[in-house]
């Protein structure tokens, strides 16, 4: 199998805790690519997928989107030599140069809009713009290049954006670190969800989004009880 190297509540306009219930996530059957948005849809939640170069962000958006996703992938050229570190992703031939966009409905009323951020350091200046209006984020991690995750976590914490961390398990990864080891290496607080995933598999990608939505729901409940 090939590795996946493609790369609250109470505020006006912000849904209350009940909008975050993850029980209505659609089934695992792949969508035809032209699923229309229902007339009942009234709440759109912006989610950003971030992580290092070649970690699988484009693959994750593609695998879960119920519509044909928008991609800004371009073929990698000689101009990127010495600029983009492709040491662990030597088979990668394309790269995202702006962002990926996809959509998945939680139910008839609530829709997640997914934005996949570019991973190369030279495109990081786009991240702060993508974070504007974001309800939550997924940090995708490749354990072969753990250091690439630091910037994503730092920027999300700077923006006070809730996030979950998903470890994209690649084929041929000899050093299969445990989630406890990864949490320690990333200095993740206990309240930040950390899970395994396979970005190529729709059910696995949906589980990541369910985990994020559940995390946002719990945070909204805690904020509500504290007010």
NORCOR-V393889 format. One line per field, one symbol per residue. phi: phi as a letter, one per 40 degrees, with the letter a starting at -180 (. if undefined). psi: psi as a letter, one per 40 degrees, with the letter a starting at -180 (. if undefined). Layout:
BEGIN
phi=???
psi=???
END
This chain:
BEGIN
phi=.cccbcc.cgcdgbccdccccccbcccccccchbcccccccbbbbcbbbbiccgchcccccccbccbcccbbcbccbccccgbccbdbbcccbbacbbabbaaaccacbbbcbbbcccccdcbcccccccccgccaabccbbccbccccccdcccccccfccabbbcccccgccccccccccdcccfccccccbbcabccbcccccccccccccccccccccccccc
psi=hiigeh.ciehhehiiddeeheeehiiehiieefhihidehehhhhhhhiaiheeedddddddeheihihifhihhiddehedhhfdefdeheiiheciihiihhdaddhhhhhhhiidideededddddehehdiihhhhheegddeedddddddddefhiiihhhhhiiehdggiidddddddefhidehhhiiihedhdddddddddddddddddddddddde.
END
